[in-house]
Structure formats: structure tokens, C-alpha cells
Amino acid sequence: MIDDFGPTELWEPATRRDPHAFYARVRAAGRPVPQYDPAGNRFWIVARHADVLEGLQHPEIGHELHRHVEPDLSPSAYPPSETERISSRQLIALDPPDHTRLRRLVSTAFTARTVARLEDWIAGVAAELVTHVRALGRFDAVTDLADPLPVNVIAQLVGVPDEDRARFRDWSATIVSASDYDGAATLAFADYVDELAARRRADPRDDLISALVAQEAQGDALDRDELVAMVQLLLIAGQETTVDVIANSLRLLLTHPEQWHDLLADPALAGAAVEETLRFRGPVEIVPPRFAFRELDLAGGTIPAFERVGLSLWGANRDPEVFSSPDMFDLHRADVAGHIAFGYGTHFCLGASLGRLEARLMLEAVARELPGLELTAEVDDVRLHHGGALPLQIGRT
């Protein structure tokens, strides 16, 4: 039965092997489906495209629940730690007006015009990486291609010197893997941002850190925790999501030989391949947790006040009401523009243009220079999503 859902089914191994079948059942159920995550939190899963779009724009769904519940006036014996303060100031954890203010301060670095000026430089970095792996013959596409490109791009934008970029990447990997249990990586990262900001106050450069600290003189500044949180978010969101898109584009193309051959024949299809990868297997399964600020009707059912709303981008992007043959990977797809892999509305991904550009330029370089590329092992989609390897070799063309 379509309504027969286990309470923790979304996180069970069988579902992790085929999450899209689960989301198809949620769409068919015609209502939000409650699920409990491993920490015991209840989410109301929404998976139809129209419903997810409505949820992404709903004025009574957001992140800052504390603004909508009665405050606990009892004194706390445990004031927030530094890592908790930084986490609470992440752009993706805020609603307007704070979200609006912080996003405005960094948005100029990610306009289409600003990003376009980086194209030649990014293409050069991609070409160097492809030249390196061609000499290796066998390599890991995650470690050797997908990972180094975005970390160098984000570091360049932020203003991280070349000699510090390895540390920059290590911090990102630790924080995003949820292994930063004691906050050591976050604190070390915060100290580094403090140091870098101090250097840029004394010696401004043409980079984002310099632009942000320059706002201080105009009275429109980020406070210290906001600055650290912003740089951390740019590193993690700009790095991890783009790695995912590049690696999965290659995986999907190489496991769909007819699509791979079409790209080899016409590398200009790289942009279409990126968009179809975003639709078919985007980097974000469910948007960061949002809450219903009151009891509300959504997706054919009622979500209780103050509970978590799980808006599934994966579910929306395989909705047959919007996409023909949605479970088919097809870089010639005419309806791909309907995907919402980067979200929608207030929290639409700030770095969408940059991520698209990086992935496109990498696929173009690979198609031109590595036509004999082959997978050397079967790759688990779920494992790749959580930081696995993508072993490749350059065979005969």
C-alpha cells in the first residue's frame, strides 16, 4: 500500500539504496509523510514538485523557530559555545531580515557578470587538472578532478593564499563530515578567518574578505561570528555541492554510454549534462531543516505547528507531473529547466551560477582531452554522495 510507511523508512538501508522509489510513494500518497531521523526528530516529508515549490516560498515555513515560540525565560547554565554561535549565524539557518542583510553583503561576488569574469581562469585550472590525470592513466575523479577545482575557486574568491589552501580544504572535509565532534576544526577555522580578516584590514586585496571587512567603515558590517559563519558556508556549500555535481556528472555519463558519446561528439553539451545531473541526482536531497511556524495545510495534509518540514528536492526533480520519463538520464531533455536542485525563493543557492560554470568547464575539458575515460569499478551512488571515490582509467579511444 502506498500509505504503509515505516516510521524511520527514509533512513533504512533498503531505502538508501533506492531513495527515489520512496519519494515516488510519498508523491503518490498525496500527503506529507512523517519520518523520524536517527536522532529521533520528526520530519514531514513533501515530495511533489508543486508542493515543494510552495513549501520553499511559504511565509510560515522557515528556519528560526525561536522567533515564533514563547521564549524560555529561565536562566541557562550553559550559554552557547563559540561553535554554536557560529552555526546559528549561518546564512542557511536564518530568515529575513537577518538573511536579507547578510546575503546582500556577499551577493555581488556571485552575480552572473562577476562569475563570468572568472571563466578563463577556471578553465585554466580545469585544464591543468585534466592534464595531470591524463599523465597518471588511473586516478580517482573525486580526489583528482572534482575536489581540487572548487576549493581553489572558492579560496581564490575569498582571498585564501595558495599556501593555506590545503588547510582550508581539510577544515571543510572535517566539518561537513560531522566528525568535528568537539568543534576543534570549526574553532581552528574561526581563528584563521580572524587572522585573514586582520591582514586584509591592514592590506586590502581584490577578494571577498577585503570587501566584507571594508563594510565595517560604512557601518554595515558582519560581526565576528557572522564573518566566520559566512566564509565557512561559502567554503562548504561552494566546495561540497560542486564536487558532488562534477563527480556525479562523470559517473552518470560513463554509465550511460550513449550520452557520453554524444558529449564527446559535441562538448558544447556539457552545460546540458550539468543541468540533467542536477535534476536527476542533485547535491541536496532534502533542504536544510525548516519548521512550520503554525499549523498549516501543505501537500494535501496538515503539518503541526513547530514541527520540521522535509522538502525533498530529489522527490520534486523526479515528479512525472513535471518531467517526462523522470527516471531516465537524458542530456537532451527538453524539460530540464523545471528542476529545482538549487532550491527556490529566498534561499535559492547563492553560488548556483558559479557551481554551474565550474562543472561545465570541467566536463568540457574532460570530453576534449579524455575521450577514452572508463570506470574501473562499480560505483555506489549513495556512497559517492557521502564522499566516496570514483575510480577511473584512460582506456583506448
C-alpha positions as CSV (number, residue, x, y, z in Angstrom):
1,M,0.0,0.0,0.0
2,I,1.3,3.5,-0.8
3,D,0.3,4.7,2.7
4,D,2.2,2.0,4.5
5,F,5.3,3.8,5.6
6,G,7.7,2.7,8.3
7,P,8.4,5.5,10.9
8,T,12.2,5.5,10.0
9,E,12.0,4.2,6.5
10,L,13.8,7.0,4.8
11,W,17.0,6.3,6.8
12,E,16.8,2.5,6.4
13,P,19.5,0.7,4.3
14,A,17.0,-0.5,1.7
15,T,15.7,3.0,1.1
16,R,19.2,4.4,1.0
17,R,19.9,2.0,-1.9
18,D,16.8,3.4,-3.8
19,P,15.6,6.6,-2.2
20,H,13.7,7.7,-5.4
21,A,11.3,4.8,-5.0
22,F,10.5,6.1,-1.5
23,Y,9.8,9.6,-2.8
24,A,7.6,8.2,-5.6
25,R,5.5,6.6,-2.9
26,V,5.3,9.9,-1.0
27,R,4.1,11.7,-4.1
28,A,1.5,9.0,-4.7
29,A,0.3,9.2,-1.1
30,G,-0.9,12.7,-1.7
31,R,0.0,14.0,1.8
32,P,3.1,14.8,3.9
33,V,4.6,11.6,5.3
34,P,6.1,11.7,8.9
35,Q,9.5,10.2,9.3
36,Y,11.9,10.1,12.3
37,D,15.6,10.6,11.7
38,P,18.3,8.8,13.6
39,A,18.3,11.5,16.3
40,G,14.5,11.0,16.9
41,N,13.4,14.2,15.2
42,R,10.1,14.0,13.2
43,F,10.1,15.4,9.7
44,W,7.0,15.8,7.5
45,I,8.3,14.7,4.1
46,V,7.0,16.5,1.0
47,A,8.0,15.3,-2.5
48,R,5.7,16.6,-5.2
49,H,7.2,19.3,-7.3
50,A,4.4,21.8,-6.9
51,D,4.2,21.2,-3.1
52,V,8.0,21.5,-2.6
53,L,7.9,24.8,-4.6
54,E,5.0,26.0,-2.3
55,G,7.0,25.0,0.8
56,L,10.1,26.8,-0.4
57,Q,8.2,30.0,-0.7
58,H,5.7,29.6,2.2
59,P,5.8,32.6,4.6
60,E,5.0,30.3,7.6
61,I,7.9,27.9,6.9
62,G,11.4,28.8,7.9
63,H,14.5,28.2,10.0
64,E,14.3,30.5,13.0
65,L,11.8,28.7,15.1
66,H,12.8,30.6,18.2
67,R,11.2,33.7,16.8
68,H,7.8,32.0,16.8
69,V,7.6,30.2,20.1
70,E,7.3,31.5,23.6
71,P,10.8,32.2,24.9
72,D,12.2,30.2,27.8
73,L,12.9,32.9,30.4
74,S,14.6,30.6,32.8
75,P,18.4,31.3,33.2
76,S,20.6,28.9,31.3
77,A,23.5,27.2,33.0
78,Y,25.0,26.6,29.5
79,P,25.5,29.7,27.4
80,P,26.0,28.9,23.7
81,S,29.5,27.8,22.8
82,E,31.6,29.5,20.1
83,T,30.8,26.7,17.6
84,E,27.1,27.0,18.4
85,R,27.1,30.8,18.0
86,I,28.9,30.4,14.6
87,S,26.4,27.7,13.5
88,S,23.5,29.9,14.4
89,R,24.7,32.7,12.2
90,Q,25.0,30.6,9.0
91,L,23.0,32.1,6.1
92,I,21.2,28.9,5.5
93,A,19.9,28.9,9.2
94,L,18.5,32.4,9.0
95,D,15.2,34.0,7.9
96,P,14.6,37.6,6.9
97,P,15.6,40.2,8.0
98,D,19.0,38.9,9.0
99,H,19.2,36.6,6.0
100,T,18.4,39.5,3.7
101,R,21.1,41.7,5.2
102,L,23.8,39.1,5.1
103,R,23.0,37.8,1.7
104,R,23.1,41.4,0.3
105,L,26.6,41.9,1.7
106,V,28.1,38.9,-0.3
107,S,25.8,38.7,-3.3
108,T,27.9,40.9,-5.6
109,A,30.6,38.3,-5.5
110,F,28.2,35.8,-7.1
111,T,26.4,37.7,-9.8
112,A,26.4,36.2,-13.3
113,R,28.6,39.1,-14.5
114,T,31.1,38.6,-11.7
115,V,31.2,34.8,-12.2
116,A,31.6,35.2,-16.0
117,R,34.8,37.2,-15.4
118,L,36.3,34.1,-13.8
119,E,35.6,31.7,-16.7
120,D,39.0,31.8,-18.4
121,W,40.8,31.4,-15.1
122,I,38.6,28.5,-14.0
123,A,39.0,26.9,-17.4
124,G,42.8,27.1,-17.0
125,V,42.6,25.3,-13.6
126,A,40.4,22.6,-15.0
127,A,42.8,22.1,-18.0
128,E,45.7,21.7,-15.6
129,L,43.9,19.1,-13.5
130,V,42.9,17.1,-16.6
131,T,46.5,17.3,-17.9
132,H,47.7,15.9,-14.6
133,V,45.3,12.9,-14.6
134,R,46.0,12.1,-18.2
135,A,49.6,11.6,-17.2
136,L,48.5,9.3,-14.4
137,G,46.4,7.0,-16.5
138,R,44.4,5.7,-13.5
139,F,43.0,8.1,-10.9
140,D,40.2,9.0,-8.6
141,A,37.9,11.5,-10.2
142,V,36.8,12.8,-6.8
143,T,40.2,13.4,-5.4
144,D,42.0,14.4,-8.6
145,L,39.3,16.3,-10.5
146,A,36.1,17.1,-8.7
147,D,37.6,18.2,-5.4
148,P,40.5,20.5,-6.3
149,L,38.7,22.7,-8.7
150,P,36.0,24.2,-6.5
151,V,38.3,24.5,-3.4
152,N,40.7,26.6,-5.5
153,V,37.9,28.7,-6.9
154,I,36.3,29.4,-3.5
155,A,39.7,30.1,-2.0
156,Q,40.5,32.5,-4.8
157,L,37.3,34.3,-4.3
158,V,37.6,34.6,-0.6
159,G,41.3,35.5,-0.7
160,V,43.0,32.5,0.8
161,P,46.7,32.4,-0.1
162,D,47.9,29.4,-2.1
163,E,50.0,28.1,0.8
164,D,46.9,27.9,3.1
165,R,44.5,26.1,0.7
166,A,45.3,22.5,1.8
167,R,44.3,23.5,5.4
168,F,41.3,25.3,4.0
169,R,40.2,22.0,2.3
170,D,40.9,19.9,5.4
171,W,38.7,22.0,7.6
172,S,35.9,21.8,5.1
173,A,36.1,18.0,4.9
174,T,36.2,17.6,8.7
175,I,33.2,20.0,9.3
176,V,31.0,18.6,6.6
177,S,31.6,15.0,7.6
178,A,30.1,15.7,11.0
179,S,33.3,14.4,12.6
180,D,34.1,17.7,14.2
181,Y,32.6,16.5,17.5
182,D,34.5,18.8,19.8
183,G,34.4,21.7,17.4
184,A,38.1,21.7,17.0
185,A,38.0,22.2,13.2
186,T,35.4,25.0,13.5
187,L,37.5,26.8,16.1
188,A,40.7,26.5,14.1
189,F,38.9,27.7,11.1
190,A,37.5,30.7,13.0
191,D,41.0,31.6,14.3
192,Y,42.2,31.5,10.7
193,V,39.4,33.8,9.4
194,D,40.2,36.2,12.3
195,E,43.8,36.3,11.2
196,L,43.0,36.7,7.5
197,A,40.5,39.4,8.2
198,A,43.1,41.3,10.2
199,R,45.6,41.0,7.4
200,R,43.0,42.4,4.9
201,R,42.1,45.3,7.1
202,A,45.8,46.3,7.0
203,D,46.4,45.4,3.4
204,P,43.2,45.1,1.3
205,R,43.2,43.0,-1.8
206,D,40.7,42.3,-4.6
207,D,38.9,39.5,-2.7
208,L,35.7,38.8,-0.8
209,I,37.3,39.1,2.7
210,S,38.6,42.5,1.9
211,A,35.2,43.6,0.6
212,L,33.5,42.3,3.7
213,V,35.8,44.0,6.2
214,A,35.6,47.2,4.2
215,Q,31.9,47.3,5.1
216,E,32.9,48.0,8.7
217,A,33.8,51.6,7.9
218,Q,30.4,52.1,6.4
219,G,28.5,50.8,9.5
220,D,27.1,47.9,7.6
221,A,29.4,45.2,8.8
222,L,29.1,41.5,9.7
223,D,30.0,40.9,13.3
224,R,32.8,38.4,14.0
225,D,30.6,35.3,14.3
226,E,28.7,36.3,11.1
227,L,32.0,36.7,9.2
228,V,33.3,33.3,10.2
229,A,30.0,31.7,9.5
230,M,29.8,33.3,6.1
231,V,33.2,32.2,5.0
232,Q,32.6,28.7,6.4
233,L,29.4,28.4,4.5
234,L,30.9,29.6,1.2
235,L,33.7,27.0,1.6
236,I,31.4,24.1,2.5
237,A,28.5,24.9,0.2
238,G,30.6,26.1,-2.6
239,Q,33.0,23.1,-2.3
240,E,31.0,20.1,-1.4
241,T,28.0,20.7,-3.7
242,T,30.2,21.3,-6.7
243,V,32.3,18.2,-6.0
244,D,29.1,16.3,-6.0
245,V,27.8,17.7,-9.3
246,I,31.2,17.1,-11.1
247,A,31.6,13.6,-9.8
248,N,28.1,12.5,-10.4
249,S,28.1,14.1,-13.9
250,L,31.1,11.9,-14.8
251,R,29.5,8.8,-13.1
252,L,26.2,9.2,-14.9
253,L,27.8,9.9,-18.3
254,L,30.1,6.9,-18.1
255,T,27.3,4.6,-17.0
256,H,25.1,5.9,-19.9
257,P,27.5,5.3,-22.9
258,E,25.2,6.8,-25.5
259,Q,25.1,10.1,-23.5
260,W,28.9,10.0,-23.1
261,H,29.4,9.6,-26.8
262,D,27.1,12.5,-27.5
263,L,29.1,14.7,-25.2
264,L,32.4,13.5,-26.9
265,A,30.9,14.4,-30.3
266,D,29.8,17.8,-29.0
267,P,31.5,19.1,-25.9
268,A,29.1,22.1,-26.0
269,L,26.6,19.7,-24.5
270,A,28.5,19.9,-21.2
271,G,26.1,22.6,-19.9
272,A,23.1,20.3,-20.7
273,A,24.8,17.4,-19.0
274,V,25.3,19.5,-15.8
275,E,21.6,20.5,-15.7
276,E,20.4,17.0,-16.2
277,T,22.7,15.8,-13.5
278,L,21.3,18.4,-11.2
279,R,17.8,17.2,-11.9
280,F,18.5,13.5,-11.9
281,R,20.8,13.4,-8.9
282,G,21.4,16.8,-7.4
283,P,23.7,17.5,-4.5
284,V,20.9,18.2,-1.9
285,E,18.3,15.5,-1.1
286,I,16.2,17.5,1.4
287,V,16.7,21.2,2.1
288,P,18.2,22.1,5.4
289,P,15.6,21.6,8.1
290,R,12.7,24.1,8.2
291,F,9.9,24.5,10.6
292,A,6.2,25.2,10.3
293,F,5.6,28.3,12.4
294,R,2.0,27.4,12.8
295,E,-0.3,24.5,11.9
296,L,-0.6,24.7,8.2
297,D,-2.0,22.8,5.2
298,L,0.5,21.6,2.7
299,A,0.8,18.8,0.1
300,G,-2.7,17.5,0.8
301,G,-2.3,17.3,4.6
302,T,-1.8,19.2,7.8
303,I,1.6,19.8,9.3
304,P,1.5,20.5,13.1
305,A,2.8,23.8,14.4
306,F,6.6,24.0,15.2
307,E,7.4,20.6,13.5
308,R,10.1,20.0,10.9
309,V,9.1,20.2,7.2
310,G,11.3,18.0,4.9
311,L,11.1,19.5,1.4
312,S,12.7,16.9,-0.9
313,L,14.5,18.3,-3.9
314,W,15.2,14.7,-5.1
315,G,11.5,14.0,-4.9
316,A,10.5,17.1,-6.8
317,N,13.0,16.6,-9.5
318,R,11.7,13.2,-10.4
319,D,8.0,14.2,-10.4
320,P,6.3,12.8,-13.6
321,E,3.8,15.7,-13.5
322,V,6.7,18.0,-14.5
323,F,9.3,15.7,-16.2
324,S,8.7,13.2,-18.9
325,S,10.3,9.8,-18.1
326,P,11.8,11.3,-14.9
327,D,13.8,8.2,-14.0
328,M,15.7,8.4,-17.3
329,F,19.0,10.3,-17.5
330,D,18.9,12.3,-20.8
331,L,21.1,15.2,-21.5
332,H,18.8,16.1,-24.5
333,R,15.8,16.5,-22.2
334,A,13.5,19.4,-23.2
335,D,12.0,20.0,-19.7
336,V,15.2,20.1,-17.6
337,A,14.8,23.8,-16.8
338,G,12.0,22.8,-14.4
339,H,14.4,21.3,-11.9
340,I,14.9,23.0,-8.5
341,A,18.2,21.4,-7.5
342,F,19.4,24.8,-6.2
343,G,16.2,25.5,-4.3
344,Y,13.9,28.4,-5.0
345,G,12.9,31.7,-3.5
346,T,14.7,33.4,-0.6
347,H,17.2,30.6,-0.1
348,F,18.0,29.9,-3.8
349,C,21.6,28.9,-3.8
350,L,23.9,31.9,-3.8
351,G,26.6,30.1,-5.8
352,A,24.4,28.5,-8.4
353,S,26.0,30.3,-11.3
354,L,29.5,29.6,-10.1
355,G,28.8,25.9,-9.5
356,R,27.3,25.5,-12.9
357,L,30.2,27.2,-14.6
358,E,32.8,25.1,-12.7
359,A,31.1,21.8,-13.6
360,R,30.5,22.8,-17.2
361,L,34.2,23.8,-17.7
362,M,35.4,20.6,-16.1
363,L,33.1,18.4,-18.3
364,E,34.2,20.3,-21.4
365,A,37.9,19.7,-20.6
366,V,37.3,16.0,-19.9
367,A,35.4,15.5,-23.1
368,R,38.1,17.2,-25.2
369,E,41.1,15.6,-23.5
370,L,40.0,12.2,-22.1
371,P,37.7,10.6,-24.6
372,G,38.8,7.1,-23.6
373,L,37.7,7.6,-20.0
374,E,36.3,4.4,-18.3
375,L,35.0,3.4,-14.9
376,T,37.3,0.8,-13.3
377,A,34.7,-0.4,-10.7
378,E,31.0,-0.3,-10.0
379,V,30.2,2.8,-8.0
380,D,27.6,3.0,-5.3
381,D,25.5,6.2,-5.8
382,V,24.8,6.6,-2.1
383,R,28.4,6.1,-1.1
384,L,29.6,8.6,-3.7
385,H,27.1,11.1,-2.3
386,H,28.7,10.8,1.1
387,G,32.3,11.3,-0.1
388,G,33.2,8.0,-1.7
389,A,35.6,7.5,-4.6
390,L,35.1,7.4,-8.4
391,P,37.9,5.3,-9.8
392,L,38.6,5.9,-13.5
393,Q,41.2,5.0,-16.1
394,I,42.0,6.3,-19.5
395,G,41.5,3.5,-22.0
396,R,41.8,3.4,-25.7
397,T,39.7,5.8,-27.7
